[in-house]
Amino acid sequence: QVQLAESGGGLVQAGGSLRLSCTASGLTFGYYVMGWFRQTPGKEREFVAAITSSGILTKYQESVKGRFTVSRDNAKNTVFLQMNSLKPEDTAVYYCAVNENRYVLRTDPTSYAYWGQGTQVTVSS
């Protein structure tokens, strides 16, 4: 079965950086769009970033543009989210997810078929 495992979350001061990783198994990883989402208590799950199957195209939520970078290593079945210049409002549980297409960078979480368990990111002021 498809399994996704996020890692790299933690506590960081505002202005700092974290690098999240998500390793997948049970699917042909290089065939699919991968996305990152985040969620805080009392809010809906929010799109953060997505990347096409080959890594050529990316898409970002407006508030993270210029600060976050999504990338992937298909040989290692892993997608990354490099987060720089972190702000307290970035605090959330971050999830990776699979979208079963190669090129369309969807932002709605309901279009993603498989999800990891999430990793907590906390940014202190």
C-alpha positions as semicolon CSV with decimal commas, in nm:
position;residue;x (nm);y (nm);z (nm)
1;Q;0,000;0,000;0,000
2;V;0,102;0,363;-0,042
3;Q;0,283;0,510;0,256
4;L;0,422;0,860;0,307
5;A;0,647;0,963;0,594
6;E;0,735;1,325;0,674
7;S;1,033;1,431;0,881
8;G;1,232;1,742;0,965
9;G;0,985;1,941;1,170
10;G;1,075;2,106;1,497
11;L;1,102;2,428;1,692
12;V;1,280;2,723;1,536
13;Q;1,302;3,096;1,604
14;A;1,153;3,347;1,364
15;G;1,389;3,407;1,075
16;G;1,532;3,057;1,094
17;S;1,512;2,765;0,854
18;L;1,391;2,407;0,843
19;R;1,405;2,141;0,573
20;L;1,116;1,896;0,560
21;S;1,140;1,562;0,384
22;C;0,874;1,318;0,273
23;T;0,964;0,968;0,160
24;A;0,709;0,758;-0,026
25;S;0,668;0,387;-0,085
26;G;0,416;0,167;-0,260
27;L;0,387;0,375;-0,577
28;T;0,587;0,476;-0,882
29;F;0,693;0,802;-0,723
30;G;0,827;0,968;-1,039
31;Y;0,486;0,949;-1,211
32;Y;0,301;1,182;-0,976
33;V;0,260;1,539;-0,861
34;M;0,352;1,587;-0,496
35;G;0,211;1,854;-0,269
36;W;0,272;2,008;0,071
37;F;-0,013;2,129;0,291
38;R;-0,036;2,265;0,644
39;Q;-0,303;2,285;0,909
40;T;-0,347;2,468;1,239
41;P;-0,619;2,411;1,500
42;G;-0,950;2,562;1,396
43;K;-0,848;2,618;1,034
44;E;-0,894;2,425;0,713
45;R;-0,602;2,244;0,558
46;E;-0,408;2,494;0,347
47;F;-0,207;2,445;0,029
48;V;0,162;2,532;0,062
49;A;0,345;2,405;-0,247
50;A;0,336;2,145;-0,523
51;I;0,576;2,005;-0,780
52;T;0,525;1,819;-1,107
53;S;0,639;1,461;-1,154
54;S;0,969;1,561;-1,318
55;G;1,028;1,860;-1,092
56;I;1,019;2,111;-1,377
57;L;0,726;2,318;-1,252
58;T;0,632;2,430;-0,903
59;K;0,351;2,627;-0,743
60;Y;0,338;2,808;-0,409
61;Q;0,086;2,964;-0,180
62;E;0,131;3,340;-0,200
63;S;0,242;3,385;0,160
64;V;0,541;3,151;0,120
65;K;0,669;3,264;-0,221
66;G;1,034;3,361;-0,203
67;R;1,078;3,186;0,132
68;F;0,993;2,820;0,065
69;T;1,130;2,592;-0,206
70;V;0,986;2,255;-0,302
71;S;1,208;2,001;-0,477
72;R;1,221;1,628;-0,533
73;D;1,463;1,340;-0,583
74;N;1,276;1,070;-0,770
75;A;1,564;0,823;-0,735
76;K;1,514;0,843;-0,358
77;N;1,133;0,864;-0,368
78;T;1,157;1,186;-0,169
79;V;1,009;1,534;-0,188
80;F;1,153;1,824;0,012
81;L;1,031;2,156;0,144
82;Q;1,307;2,401;0,228
83;M;1,163;2,671;0,454
84;N;1,363;2,989;0,507
85;S;1,284;3,317;0,683
86;L;1,025;3,141;0,893
87;K;0,751;3,342;1,061
88;P;0,530;3,257;1,360
89;E;0,232;3,231;1,124
90;D;0,407;2,938;0,953
91;T;0,346;2,732;1,267
92;A;0,139;2,428;1,169
93;V;0,141;2,057;1,109
94;Y;0,286;2,004;0,762
95;Y;0,168;1,718;0,542
96;C;0,290;1,577;0,213
97;A;0,044;1,426;-0,031
98;V;0,019;1,251;-0,368
99;N;-0,191;1,375;-0,659
100;E;-0,247;1,107;-0,921
101;N;-0,141;1,305;-1,225
102;R;0,190;1,420;-1,369
103;Y;0,153;1,790;-1,445
104;V;-0,149;1,964;-1,291
105;L;-0,060;2,145;-0,970
106;R;-0,386;2,131;-0,778
107;T;-0,429;2,336;-0,463
108;D;-0,740;2,173;-0,318
109;P;-0,661;1,903;-0,062
110;T;-0,958;1,691;-0,170
111;S;-0,786;1,620;-0,502
112;Y;-0,491;1,447;-0,333
113;A;-0,524;1,073;-0,287
114;Y;-0,263;0,982;-0,026
115;W;-0,134;1,164;0,281
116;G;0,142;1,135;0,535
117;Q;0,094;1,162;0,910
118;G;0,235;1,514;0,930
119;T;0,525;1,681;1,105
120;Q;0,495;1,970;1,350
121;V;0,665;2,300;1,270
122;T;0,668;2,561;1,546
123;V;0,814;2,907;1,490
124;S;0,869;3,122;1,796
125;S;0,884;3,501;1,792
